């Protein structure tokens, strides 16, 4: 029998709440998993489904409340899983994914579910709630343990022995339920906010597609016509300059007020700030690398690095909507021979169809810009909720 040690005592309203330290193997039963891979999947409904470790890593499987999302396989006298079982992926291509987990949360089981290749299944006993264990597997405490005991060079693994000998600290069942409920509330909020973000992005994409196909009109606009233009004849086509990273300030200051944009897509291409600018109200695109062909409108004065092409217009053609229309077609012109490229000479020959009047362009630009602002706000909101969840995971477990 494993010795139980008191690891945390909380006095709350005259009640003593005790967190006990136990080995995971003493709190769970190991359930058999099978070497089932994607090759065994079939389209026919057989009444038997399985859990693939790759679906755990991708986040497709988290709290499983709907069996229909699982792939079908033929039965082979497999031992079935039950609601409450926690399934861990025992192999990962990086340390971050070591022991990613999912849990079966079904009100009623309609299918036989089995666990496939590279999985370890834990069935908690009456002292450990499955949802609490599932949440524990996502805490920094556990991830640190996984990094420490994980093995491998290209593929990292963790064994049942490693996990079953892991000592975890847990409170009574009632407090386990409360801890998981709080984490689950924040997780559900994040999921809902992510759906809202996806909807905003879908609206933006659909709007640009309709404008590009000349199918979107503005009711009060007198002229809703479109016109075809050649990039080289409409814009001055140039590129940015080389700028050493040592000269770039990470923060905007009075002495470095101008943003520096590069070819990267992270943080909208913002590298930092500089004391001089090269362009004002222009369109940039990535000339080389994985993001070649990505087009952005840059409002105001800015500096652009040498791996960014720049389109300049003195007639107001450099705006949000024209940049988005151009961005919707540039992928067709990217050369994938060796390092992906979209050079100036190719950009000059691209033809696009844009709204014919500046008034119409401005209205469409404002429409897209407002969507971008809302998308950015939504992304910030999601990030804030993720910080809250991470804080809870760090501080509600010991």
C-alpha positions in Angstrom: 0.0 0.0 0.0 1.3 3.4 -1.0 1.9 5.8 1.9 -0.3 8.9 1.7 1.3 12.2 2.6 -0.4 15.5 3.4 1.1 18.1 1.0 -1.3 21.0 1.4 -3.6 22.2 4.1 -6.1 25.0 3.6 -8.2 26.4 6.4 -11.4 27.9 5.0 -14.4 29.0 7.1 -13.2 26.7 9.9 -13.0 23.7 7.5 -9.7 22.0 6.9 -9.1 21.0 3.2 -6.4 18.4 2.8 -4.5 17.7 -0.5 -3.0 14.3 -0.5 0.0 13.0 -2.4 -0.5 9.7 -4.2 1.0 7.8 -7.1 -1.1 7.8 -10.2 -0.9 4.1 -10.5 -2.6 3.7 -7.1 -5.5 5.9 -8.2 -6.1 4.3 -11.6 -6.5 1.1 -13.5 -4.6 0.6 -16.8 -6.9 -0.4 -19.7 -5.6 -2.2 -22.7 -4.9 -0.2 -25.9 -4.3 -1.7 -29.4 -1.9 -1.1 -32.3 -4.7 0.3 -34.4 -3.8 3.0 -37.0 -5.4 5.0 -39.8 -5.1 1.9 -42.1 -7.9 0.2 -40.1 -10.4 3.0 -40.6 -13.5 2.3 -42.7 -16.5 4.4 -43.8 -19.1 1.7 -42.8 -20.7 2.1 -39.5 -19.8 -1.0 -37.5 -20.7 -0.1 -34.0 -17.0 0.1 -33.1 -14.9 3.3 -33.0 -11.4 4.1 -31.9 -9.2 6.9 -30.6 -6.1 7.8 -32.6 -3.2 9.5 -30.9 -2.9 12.0 -33.7 -6.4 13.3 -33.1 -5.4 14.0 -29.5 -2.3 16.0 -30.5 -4.3 18.1 -33.0 -6.9 19.0 -30.4 -9.7 17.2 -32.3 -10.2 15.1 -29.2 -10.4 16.8 -25.9 -13.5 16.2 -23.8 -15.3 13.6 -26.0 -19.0 14.2 -25.7 -20.0 12.9 -29.2 -18.9 9.5 -30.3 -19.7 10.2 -34.0 -16.5 12.2 -34.4 -14.4 9.1 -33.9 -13.4 6.9 -36.9 -15.1 3.5 -37.5 -13.2 0.2 -37.4 -14.1 -3.4 -37.5 -14.4 -5.1 -34.1 -11.9 -7.7 -33.1 -13.0 -8.7 -29.6 -11.4 -5.5 -28.3 -11.8 -4.5 -24.6 -14.0 -1.3 -24.7 -13.4 2.0 -23.0 -15.9 3.6 -20.7 -17.1 7.1 -20.0 -14.6 8.6 -17.6 -11.5 6.9 -19.1 -8.6 9.3 -19.7 -6.5 8.5 -22.8 -2.9 9.8 -23.1 -0.8 10.0 -26.2 2.5 8.3 -25.4 4.5 9.6 -28.4 5.0 13.1 -29.8 7.2 14.9 -32.3 8.1 17.5 -29.7 8.3 17.8 -26.0 5.3 20.1 -25.9 3.0 17.3 -27.0 4.3 14.7 -24.6 1.3 13.0 -22.9 -1.4 15.2 -24.5 -4.7 13.8 -23.2 -8.4 13.4 -23.8 -11.3 12.2 -21.7 -14.5 10.3 -22.5 -17.5 12.3 -21.2 -20.5 10.5 -22.5 -24.0 10.7 -21.0 -24.8 7.4 -22.8 -22.5 5.0 -24.8 -23.9 4.1 -28.2 -20.7 2.6 -29.7 -17.9 0.4 -28.6 -14.9 2.6 -28.2 -11.3 1.3 -28.1 -7.9 3.0 -27.8 -5.4 2.8 -30.7 -1.7 3.0 -31.4 0.6 5.1 -29.1 -2.0 5.6 -26.3 -2.2 4.8 -22.6 -5.5 4.5 -20.9 -6.2 5.3 -17.3 -9.5 4.5 -15.5 -9.6 6.5 -12.3 -11.0 4.9 -9.1 -13.4 6.5 -6.6 -10.8 8.8 -5.2 -9.9 10.6 -8.4 -12.3 12.3 -10.8 -11.5 11.7 -14.5 -12.1 15.4 -15.3 -9.6 16.4 -12.6 -7.0 14.0 -14.0 -7.6 15.3 -17.5 -7.1 18.9 -16.4 -4.1 17.9 -14.3 -2.4 16.5 -17.5 -2.6 20.1 -18.9 -0.9 21.8 -16.0 2.6 23.2 -16.1 3.5 20.9 -13.2 2.7 17.8 -15.3 4.2 19.2 -18.5 7.4 19.8 -16.6 7.3 16.2 -15.4 6.8 15.1 -19.0 9.8 17.0 -20.2 11.9 15.5 -17.4 11.0 11.8 -18.0 10.3 11.9 -21.7 12.8 10.0 -23.9 13.8 10.1 -27.6 15.5 12.2 -30.2 13.2 12.7 -33.2 10.1 11.2 -31.6 9.6 11.8 -27.8 7.9 9.2 -25.7 6.6 8.5 -22.2 5.9 5.1 -20.7 3.1 3.8 -18.5 5.7 3.2 -15.9 6.7 6.9 -15.9 3.1 8.0 -15.6 1.9 5.4 -13.0 4.9 6.2 -10.7 4.2 9.9 -11.0 3.1 11.4 -7.7 0.1 13.8 -7.9 -1.5 15.9 -5.3 -5.2 15.9 -5.1 -8.0 17.2 -2.8 -11.3 15.5 -1.9 -13.8 14.7 -4.6 -15.9 17.8 -3.9 -13.0 20.1 -4.4 -11.8 18.2 -7.5 -15.2 18.9 -9.0 -14.9 22.6 -8.2 -11.4 23.0 -9.5 -12.3 21.3 -12.8 -15.6 23.3 -13.1 -13.6 26.6 -12.9 -11.1 25.5 -15.5 -13.9 24.2 -17.7 -15.8 27.5 -17.6 -12.8 29.4 -18.8 -12.1 26.8 -21.5 -15.7 27.0 -22.8 -15.4 30.8 -22.9 -12.2 30.5 -25.0 -14.0 28.1 -27.3 -17.0 30.4 -27.8 -14.6 33.4 -28.4 -12.6 31.4 -30.9 -15.9 30.6 -32.8 -16.6 34.3 -32.9 -13.1 35.0 -34.2 -13.6 32.3 -36.9 -16.9 33.9 -37.9 -15.3 37.4 -38.2 -12.5 35.9 -40.4 -15.1 34.1 -42.6 -17.1 37.4 -43.1 -13.9 39.2 -44.1 -12.8 36.4 -46.5 -16.3 36.2 -48.0 -16.5 40.0 -48.4 -13.1 40.2 -50.2 -14.2 37.3 -52.4 -17.4 39.0 -53.4 -15.6 42.3 -54.0 -13.0 40.5 -56.1 -15.8 38.9 -58.2 -17.5 42.3 -58.6 -20.6 41.0 -56.9 -20.7 43.3 -53.9 -22.3 46.8 -54.3 -23.0 49.7 -52.0 -26.7 50.8 -52.2 -26.1 54.6 -52.0 -23.1 54.5 -54.3 -23.8 56.1 -57.7 -21.1 54.1 -59.6 -20.7 50.5 -58.5 -18.5 49.6 -61.5 -15.2 47.9 -61.5 -12.1 48.4 -63.7 -9.1 46.2 -64.6 -5.7 47.6 -63.9 -2.1 46.5 -64.4 0.1 46.7 -61.3 3.2 48.0 -63.1 1.3 50.7 -64.9 -0.7 51.8 -61.8 2.0 51.7 -59.1 5.6 52.5 -58.7 7.1 49.0 -58.0 10.2 49.1 -55.7 11.4 47.4 -52.5 12.6 48.3 -49.0 16.2 48.7 -47.7 18.5 46.6 -45.6 18.3 47.5 -41.9 20.4 45.9 -39.2 18.4 44.5 -36.2 20.8 46.4 -33.9 19.3 49.7 -35.1 15.7 48.6 -34.5 14.0 49.6 -31.3 11.5 47.1 -29.8 9.3 49.9 -28.6 7.9 53.1 -30.2 9.5 56.2 -28.7 9.8 59.9 -29.6 13.2 59.1 -31.2 12.0 56.0 -33.0 8.4 56.6 -34.0 8.2 54.8 -37.3 7.2 51.1 -37.6 9.6 48.7 -39.4 7.9 46.0 -41.4 9.5 42.8 -42.7 8.4 39.8 -44.7 7.2 37.8 -41.6 3.5 37.4 -40.9 3.8 37.2 -37.1 2.6 40.4 -35.4 1.5 41.7 -38.9 5.1 41.9 -40.0 6.1 44.4 -37.4 9.8 44.1 -36.5 10.1 47.2 -34.3 10.6 50.9 -34.7 13.2 53.2 -36.4 14.1 56.9 -36.4 13.5 57.3 -40.2 10.8 56.2 -42.7 11.0 55.3 -46.3 7.3 55.2 -47.4 3.9 56.5 -46.6 0.5 54.9 -47.2 1.9 52.1 -49.5 1.3 48.4 -50.2 4.0 45.9 -49.3 4.4 42.3 -50.3 6.8 39.5 -49.3 9.3 38.8 -52.1 11.1 35.7 -50.7 10.5 32.8 -48.4 7.6 30.8 -47.1 5.3 33.8 -47.0 6.2 35.0 -50.6 3.3 36.8 -52.2 1.6 38.0 -48.9 0.3 41.5 -49.5 -0.4 44.1 -46.9 -1.5 47.8 -46.9 0.6 49.9 -44.6 -1.0 53.1 -43.4 1.1 56.1 -42.4 4.8 56.5 -42.5 7.0 53.4 -42.2 10.3 51.7 -43.0 10.3 48.4 -45.0 13.1 45.9 -45.1 14.7 44.6 -48.3 12.8 41.4 -48.4 9.6 43.3 -48.9 8.4 44.8 -52.2 6.6 48.1 -52.1 3.8 49.5 -54.3 3.6 53.3 -54.3 0.7 55.4 -55.8 0.4 59.1 -55.8 -3.2 58.8 -57.0 -4.7 57.0 -54.0 -4.6 53.4 -55.4 -2.6 52.2 -52.4 -5.4 51.4 -50.0 -6.8 48.5 -47.9 -9.2 47.0 -50.5 -6.8 47.1 -53.4 -4.2 45.4 -51.2 -6.7 42.7 -50.3 -7.8 42.1 -53.9 -4.1 41.8 -55.0 -3.4 39.5 -52.0 -6.2 37.2 -53.2 -4.4 36.4 -56.5 -0.6 36.8 -55.9 -0.3 33.1 -54.8 -0.8 32.2 -58.5 2.4 34.0 -59.4 4.8 32.8 -56.7 7.6 30.7 -58.1 8.3 27.6 -56.1 11.5 26.6 -57.8 13.9 26.5 -54.9 13.1 29.2 -52.4 9.6 30.6 -53.1 9.7 34.0 -54.8 7.5 36.8 -56.1 9.9 39.3 -57.6 9.3 42.9 -58.8 9.3 42.0 -62.5 6.5 39.4 -62.0 4.5 41.7 -59.8 4.5 44.3 -62.5 2.7 42.0 -64.9 -0.2 41.1 -62.6 -3.6 42.4 -63.6 -6.4 42.8 -61.0 -10.0 44.2 -61.1 -10.7 46.9 -58.5 -13.6 49.3 -57.7 -13.6 52.0 -60.3 -13.9 55.1 -58.1 -11.9 56.3 -55.1 -15.2 56.7 -53.2 -16.1 53.1 -53.7 -12.6 52.0 -52.8 -12.7 54.0 -49.6 -16.0 52.5 -48.5 -14.8 49.0 -49.2 -11.5 49.8 -47.4 -13.4 51.0 -44.3 -15.5 47.9 -44.4 -12.4 45.6 -44.4 -10.5 47.8 -41.9 -13.4 47.7 -39.4 -13.4 43.9 -39.7 -9.6 43.7 -39.1 -9.9 45.9 -36.0 -12.6 43.6 -34.6 -10.6 40.6 -35.5 -7.6 42.0 -33.6 -9.7 42.9 -30.6 -11.1 39.4 -30.6 -7.6 37.8 -30.8 -6.5 40.0 -27.9 -9.6 38.9 -25.9 -8.9 35.2 -26.5 -5.2 35.7 -25.5 -6.3 37.3 -22.2 -8.6 34.4 -21.4 -5.8 32.0 -22.2 -3.6 33.9 -19.8 -6.3 33.5 -17.1 -6.5 29.8 -17.8 -2.8 29.4 -17.6 -2.7 31.3 -14.3 -5.4 29.0 -12.9 -3.5 25.9 -14.1 -0.4 27.2 -12.5 -2.0 28.2 -9.2 -4.9 25.8 -8.6 -2.7 22.7 -8.6 0.4 22.0 -6.5 
